[in-house]
Structures are given as structure tokens and as C-alpha cells.
Amino acid sequence: MKSATLEEVSTVVSKGTTPTTLGHGFLSKGVPFLRAEDVTGGSVNPGEVAYRISEETNSALSRSQLQPGDLLITIAGTLGRVGYLPRSAPPMNCNQAVAFIRLRPEVIDLNYACLACQAKIGHLLKLQKIGTIGNLNLEQVRGFRIPLPSLDEQKRVATQLERVNRLRRNRNYVYQISDNFVQAIFFEMFDDPVTNPQGWKTVELGDLVAEFEGGVNFNPVSEGEPSSPWRVLKISSVTSGEFKPLESKPIRPDTTFHDSLVVRKGDLIISRANTTELVGAVSMVRQTPPKLLLPDKLWRIKLRQNAPADSGYLLHFLQLPHSRKIIGELATGTSGSMKNISKEKAGTIPILLPPTERQEQFIAVMRRVERLRAQQREADRQAENLFQTLLRRAFSETDSPTAEVETVEAVL
């Protein structure tokens, strides 16, 4: 099977820059400005890009101006994410964590290139022995090699794999819709917490909490070193609102720790540090977890005995957009990528306090909803596994993309 490097199939391989280094700031409206977290696989949606810059800043950052059809690879922060700008994309720009590749359309299909890079990027990261806090450089991106069948065959492979990818996206979309359904149930039972038409009592979170139990900063384990069966959670274990025990990392085998750091079923966990959008993210440990410990950037919310608030109710209240906005405003820090909230300020978060029996009714409804969401998560997981399996097989060293198309067609 013929192959080629990205440099051989492109006219430009470059990366962005940071406006603040040139004295420019960010805006709420303007030209979309991509960061690594905006590249999540496949087509980038300009409407979902959080950061914006002015037209003047976009002109000043001419070196990093993006064009519709650019292939994107994240090279700093979260490494190896691959996406592309749709042909209909408006003017956009990016920071230095994003490399953009301007492909030659007469040689390589954009969708095929994106899929091939998604399949092969893990091998590049492993080959270069790059950690999650390391970087890729442009020379590594330029030398990144992918299979290169004929253009017609590329389009055929991309079309078939996109059918599986569409199934994956649809499953994921259904699950995201269920988040809105949960919020709708909350508003149906408790009305708007901002206007509080029922006139229910409002208290501060600190009035309900006995303690915000914090973790500690554990020494990491280097590659190839022995590790303990115990692992420490990452911040990403709670950022989605669903507790993810696999988002954890190993610790040294000789590490000692207090029993209070052990994560247990029923724990309500909140992040004290993250981006403005994600600081204060909350999740609940639904099942007995494996041997997991709290890190220094996560707290366990320990309610007072006989507190007039159910932890399940509190979980969903703190996940409301209204609460998320308040938490973001309470967070402090000069860095846009990492904000912190203190225990004192967390204690001032206003909590609407409906009667206990109404909270119990809400929790009973949510138990039924959670069972449905568990089924949706499993369907989402199966669709994701199917896509990743077919993607790896389509671009494996032993199989050709052409041969794998038949497998995709058989599955569908």
C-alpha cells in the first residue's frame, strides 16, 4: 500500500499563536479562535468555539489564520486530537496548541485524511514517547505518514466509515439530549431557581456542608516504573457530570495515605480547579469504585448530619447552568486555562431548598431516568467501540483500507 507524509500531500503545515503575547485580548463576539479543546474529532462547529477575537486581531495574527478545509491536529496540552474545518466555515484563527495542514485536494480527500490521522496518531505519540504534558513539533507533524490509495478509493473508504461515525454521533446526540431532559424535570418540579416563584428558602452551600474534604498531590509514576494497585483521580473524572473512574493515574507502590482519601460509592465530588467553564464540576460516585483516591484538585462534599438537602438533589442543582455560572464567577486566577475556587467561596454558593418530600419525589424520578441513561451510555459505548475498531482495522499495517470497506458494509 502506497503511503505519504502530511508534508507530501499539503501546501502548508503550520501552527497558531496566542493573541495575548501581542497585546490582544479575547471577546465574547468576533472571529472564532480555536484552542486544543475545540478540536474533538471530525468537523469543527464554529458556533461551539468559546473564545473570540476581533477582526483587527485576526489580521494581526495572519500567520495563524485558518481556511475552510484545513486539517487540524492538537500538538500541545491534550495531544493528538484530529479534526477539520468544514468547507463552509467562516474566518477562524487558532493558538499554538493547534497545527493546521492545508491539504492538496487533487491528491488527498479531507475526510479520508482526518480518519487516517485519527487511526494513526496514537502510533506517533507512542513512537515519540510523548506524555500528556509534552508537545509535538511541526517536523513530527510534517513527517506523519498515512496510507494513500487512489483518490477515488479514499473517498469510498471515507464514505463507508462515515456511516459508522454517523451512528456514533447519533448515539452521542441522544445521550446529550437526555441532559436537557434532566434540566426540564428539575424546572418542572422546582420552577426557576433564579426567580423562585414558589418562595422557597434559599441557603448557602456552607450551611449544608460539614466539610469539603480535599485530597493530596501524589507523586506520579514514570513510564516503566512499578506502581501501586491504588490510583488517583484526574480532574477529568468529574468534568462531564458523570463520574468516570477510568480517568485516573497510577501512584508509587510505596505511597501511604489516610483512609479519608479513599473514594466511595455515594461520594459527591466537585473540582476546585479547572477552566472557568469547568471549575466546580460535580459528579456522584454511583457504583463502588476500584481502588481510587482523591487528588488535591478534587473535594468530597460531606453534608452535615440531618442536613435539609439530599445529595442527589444537590448534585443536579449544582449542575444547572445557573449554578455553573455562579461558580465560574466565584473562581479566581489570572490564567484562563486554570481557575480556582476556595472553600470559603464555595460555601457561599446559593442553594434553593424545597421541602424534603419534594426533593425525595425528584430523586425517585431521577432513579428511573438514570436507568434509561445507563442504557443510553451502553449504546453510546458500543457505537464508539465499533467505530474505533473499524477505524483501526481500516488503517492497520496488515489490512488495506480497500479490504476493510467490505467489513464496514457487512456491519451496516
Stockholm file with secondary structure:
# STOCKHOLM 1.0

chainA/1-412         MKSATLEEVSTVVSKGTTPTTLGHGFLSKGVPFLRAEDVTGGSVNPGEVAYRISEETNSALSRSQLQPGDLLITIAGTLGRVGYLPRSAPPMNCNQAVAFIRLRPEVIDLNYACLACQAKIGHLLKLQKIGTIGNLNLEQVRGFRIPLPSLDEQKRVATQLERVNRLRRNRNYVYQISDNFVQAIFFEMFDDPVTNPQGWKTVELGDLVAEFEGGVNFNPVSEGEPSSPWRVLKISSVTSGEFKPLESKPIRPDTTFHDSLVVRKGDLIISRANTTELVGAVSMVRQTPPKLLLPDKLWRIKLRQNAPADSGYLLHFLQLPHSRKIIGELATGTSGSMKNISKEKAGTIPILLPPTERQEQFIAVMRRVERLRAQQREADRQAENLFQTLLRRAFSETDSPTAEVETVEAVL
#=GR chainA/1-412 SS CCEEETTTTEEEEEECCCGGGGTCCCBSSSEEEECGGGCCSEECCGGGCCCEECHHHHHHTGGGEECTTCEEEECSSSTTCEEECCTTCCSEEECTTEEEEEECTTTCCHHHHHHHHHHHHHHHHHHHTCCTTCCCCHHHHHTCEEECCCHHHHHHHHHHHHHHHHHHHHHHHHHHHHHHHHHHHHHHHHCCTTTCTTCCEEEEHHHHEEEEEECBCCCBCCTTSCCCSCEEECGGGTTTSSCCTTSEEEBCTTCCCCGGGBCCTTCEEEESEECTTTTTCEEECCSCCSSEECBTTEEEEEECTTCSSCHHHHHHHHHSHHHHHHHHHHCBCSCTTCEECCHHHHTTCEEEECCHHHHHHHHHHHHHHHHHHHHHHHHHHHHHHHHHHHHHHHTCSSSCHHHHHHHHHHHC
#=GC SS_cons         CCEEETTTTEEEEEECCCGGGGTCCCBSSSEEEECGGGCCSEECCGGGCCCEECHHHHHHTGGGEECTTCEEEECSSSTTCEEECCTTCCSEEECTTEEEEEECTTTCCHHHHHHHHHHHHHHHHHHHTCCTTCCCCHHHHHTCEEECCCHHHHHHHHHHHHHHHHHHHHHHHHHHHHHHHHHHHHHHHHCCTTTCTTCCEEEEHHHHEEEEEECBCCCBCCTTSCCCSCEEECGGGTTTSSCCTTSEEEBCTTCCCCGGGBCCTTCEEEESEECTTTTTCEEECCSCCSSEECBTTEEEEEECTTCSSCHHHHHHHHHSHHHHHHHHHHCBCSCTTCEECCHHHHTTCEEEECCHHHHHHHHHHHHHHHHHHHHHHHHHHHHHHHHHHHHHHHTCSSSCHHHHHHHHHHHC
//
